[in-house]
Amino acid sequence: LRQDRKYQEAVFRRYAGKLLVVSLRYARHRMEAEDILQDAFIRIFDHIDQFQGKGSLEGWMRRIVVNTALKNIDKKSFSNEIIGLESTAEDTSGALPSVFSQLHEEELLQLIQQLPDGYRIVFNMYAIEGYSHAEISALLGIQESTSRSQLVKARKMLQSQILEIQKVAV
């Protein structure tokens, strides 16, 4: 709160690794994730006085990282990607294959990073961060049905990628 660089460095060292993982899920590559993280820490230190102690500091910082990543997204490419997608009901019948549980965290992160921007962002927000489709639609300025459609398509793409890995492994 006093803007003491020594304590800012201590906070950075303590949380940078965990928050980098969050930004990596939204970024296209590591350098972009590091830029997101740097921007997020600037916002964190600028607005630390707004942390009210409700919930964990890490959770509050995580939300700032996600919001920073969303602001960093190339809105034009995301918009072009979601235009014209048909609205589909969420497919809950097809669970991910059992090979999913055998993937290492790094492999799964690589698969998620290969998803098109719209799919990756909605998947991260819904499946990993726990946002609802209503929250996603409000944050991204899209329809809830578009959010659902993006999630379904992301899951299907991940399933096919995982099945390919399983075929190669056999």
N, C-alpha and C positions, 0 to 999 in steps of 0.2 A: 504493500500500500504506500510505502514511503519512496517507491521507485529506486530502491537501493540495488545497484547492479549485482552485488554479491549474492543477494537473496534471489534475484531474478535468475541468475546463473544456476543456483541450486534448484530452483523450480524447473528450469529448462532441463537440467541433467536428470532430474528424477522422472520427468514425464515425457521427454522428447521421443524416446524409443517406442513407447506405447502409442503415442499420438502419430508418429510417423507411419505405423502400421495402418492406422485409420486413413490417413491421407493417401497412402499407397493404393488403397482399395478404390479410391475415386480418381486417381491420376492415371494418365496413359503411360508414364514412365517415372523412374525414380527422381530425376531432376525436377520434374513438375511437382512431385509429392513433397520434395524438400522445400520448394518455393511456397507451396500451400502451407506447410508447417511453419515456415518463417513468418508468413503473413498472419497466420493464426496466433502465433506467440506475440506478435506486435499487438494484435487485438486483445489478447488475453491480458497483457500488461497494461494496455491503455484503459481497459474496462474492469480490472480486478476489483475495483471498489463496488461494482455491481453484483459481485458474488455475495449472496445473502446467507450462505451457510446451510441452505436447504439442499440436502443431497450432498454428494461428494464433490470435491473440487475437481477431481479427475473427470467425473461425468459432465460437469459444467464446461470444462475445457474441451472435452470430446465433442460436445455440441457446437462449440465455436469452430473447431477444426472442420466438422461436417459442413457448417454454414459457409465457411471460407472456401472449402472445396467446391461447393455448389455455385458460389459467386464466381469462381475461377473458370467454370465450365464455359466453353465456347457455345453461347446460347444459340447461335445461328446453326451450327452443325447439329446440336441436339434437336432443335426445332425441325430441321430438314429431315432428320431421322424419324421423328414420330409422326410427321404429316402423312396421312394416307393409310396409317395402320388401322386395320379393322378392329373393332372392339370385340373381344372374345371373353367368354366367361372364364374365370380362373379354373384351371385344370388341377383339381386336387386329387384325382384318382391315381395319377402316375407318380409314385414316389421315386426319388433318385435311386439308382441301382446300388447294390451293396458295395460295389467298388468305391463308391463315394466315401465311405467310412475308412477305406484303406489309403486314401490320398494323404500325403503330407500337407501341412499348412502352406508351404511354399508352392507346391503344385496347384493347390486349389486357388491360391492368390493369383498365380499365373493364368489359370483358366478364366478367372473372373476378369482380370485385366485385359484379356483378349476379346471380351464382349464389346459390342458397339456401345458408344457412350450412353445412350438412353437406356439400354438394357442394364448395363453395369451400374449406373447410378440408381435406378429404381430397385434393382436386386439388392445392392448394398443398403439402401435406406430401409427397405422392407424386411429383408431376411436377416440382416446383420445388425443394423441399428435399431430396428423395432418400430419404425415409423408406420403409421396407418396409411392406407391409400388416400384418405382425406388430407392428412398432413403432407404427404408427398405432392398431391395435386396443388395444394396451396403454396408450398415452397417452390415448386418448379413451374407453376402457372400452366398446368395441364389439367385435363379432365381426369376424374377418378378412373373412368373406364380405360383411358390411355395408360394410366399407371398399372392397372391390372393386366392389360394386354402386354405391356413391356415386361412385366414380371413373368407371365406365362412364357413369353418368347425367350426370355433369358434362361428360364429353367430348362426349356426344351433344348436350347443351344448347349447349355452345360451338360445335359444328359447325353446328347450326341457326342460331345467332346470326351466325356467320361467313358462312354461305350467304346469309342475309338481307342482310348488308352487301354481299356480292358482287352480289346482284340489284339493289340500289339503285344501286351504282356503275356498272352496265352500262346 
